[in-house]
Amino acid sequence: MMSISRRPQEPLDLRDFDLLLPRQAETALPKARQDLFEEALWAEARRTAPRAPRSRAHRTAWIALPAAAAVVAGAVLVAPDGPGASGTDTRPPKAGAKLEPGTTRGLSTTVAAISLAAARQPALEPRQDQYIYVESKVRGGRVDRAGGKEKLVVTPLRSRQVWHSPDGLKNFIYEPGHEFMDKNGEDLDRPDDVTDRGSYNSVKALPTDPDALLKRLYRWGRVGDPQADRTAFEEIGQLLEEQIAAPEISAALFKAAAKIPGVRLVDNVVDATGRTAVAITHTGRVSRQEWIFDRNTYGYLGQRDVLVKPYRGLEPGAITHETVVIKRAVVNAKKELPDGTTL
C-alpha cells in the first residue's frame, strides 16, 4: 500500500534534490515556468521518497526512491500519482483541522484491533503479468513564489488512479486534475535492471515478525533518534497509500509502527469525506502525519499531514497533504478497471 504533491512538512534537503536531478545549464522554458516544474518535482520527490529530513546514514534499506520524474529539455514529467475517475473536487481545501492531542493511552489496544482487522482482510495476490490498481482522492501542496514570497498553496481534493506491475517496473497514472500531468494519463515504465524496493514483490518478501520488520526499518538509523523514528513511520505510511500487502505483513507493519518512539493515538478525527475515525500519528518538527482508520471496523481509510507549526504562510492545523483510499484491486492490464471496463 504506497500515494502528488507531497508532504511539505519537513523542509527538503536541497542538496539531496540537486543530487537526484542536477540542474541543466540551459533550459528552453521561461524561468517562471521552470520554477513551477521544479516545485512539482520537489513535491513528487517528497511524496515518493522518505520525507523526514535525512542524511544518507539515516535512509532506510527497503524502500528506494521511485523514478519520481524525467527531465527532457528542461521539462519535468511528474511520476506516480492518481486517485479515482470522478474528476477534481472544486471545493476549496479545508483551512485546517483541530489538533486533538495524541496519547499513548489505548494505543496498544487500538493497534491490536487494527492489526487484527488487517490480518482478516482477503488476500490480493497478483500474478506477475497482472497489475495492482489503487483508486484514491488526494490533495497536496505546491510552493507559490509570486511577489517574492514563498507560500504553500494546497490543492482541492482530486481523483487519482494508478496501475503498478508486481515488480514495480510498469506503471500508469491517471490524474486529470493534476496541474502538470497529461490529462490522458502517464505511462511510467522503468528499465528492467531497476530494482523497486517498494514494489509488491519486495513487500511480499518482508518478514512478518514485527521486531524483524522494525530492525529492517532502522537498518541505517537508531531507535529513539527523532529523524530515524520519523522516517520509519513514514516508510510504513508510504506503503499504506498505493500498494497492497499480504494480510499477515500488513498486520506486522502496524505492530511494528506501534513500537516506534513518538507514535500516538488520536481518538477523534474527521477524514476528507466527513467520516469520524481514529488516527495513529507521529509528529515531526513541523507537521504530524496521521493514518486514519474506521472507528468501528478499524479498516484503513487514508492519511494526511497536519501542520503543528507555522509553515510557508499556513498556520498550525492546516492540512498540507491528504489521501483517501477508494478502492484496491488486481486487474489484468494497464487502464483496466475492477469491473472489467477500460479507462
Sequence and secondary structure as in RCSB ss.txt:
>XXXX:A:sequence
MMSISRRPQEPLDLRDFDLLLPRQAETALPKARQDLFEEALWAEARRTAPRAPRSRAHRTAWIALPAAAAVVAGA
VLVAPDGPGASGTDTRPPKAGAKLEPGTTRGLSTTVAAISLAAARQPALEPRQDQYIYVESKVRGGRVDRAGGKE
KLVVTPLRSRQVWHSPDGLKNFIYEPGHEFMDKNGEDLDRPDDVTDRGSYNSVKALPTDPDALLKRLYRWGRVGD
PQADRTAFEEIGQLLEEQIAAPEISAALFKAAAKIPGVRLVDNVVDATGRTAVAITHTGRVSRQEWIFDRNTYGY
LGQRDVLVKPYRGLEPGAITHETVVIKRAVVNAKKELPDGTTL
>XXXX:A:secstr
        SS   HHHHHHHS   S  SS HHHHHHHHHHHHHHHHHHS  S   GGG  SS      EEEETTE
EEE S    SS B  S   S       BSTTHHHHHHHHHHHHHTS      TTSEEEEEEEEE EEEE GGG  
EEEE   EEEEEEE TTS  EEEE TTSSSS TT EE    TT   TTSHHHHHTS SSHHHHHHHHTTTS TT 
HHHHHHHHHHHHHHHHH    HHHHHHHHHHHTTSTT EEEEEEE TTS EEEEEEEE SSEEEEEEEETTT  E
EEEEEEESS BTTB TT EEEEEEEEEEEEESSTTB TTS B 
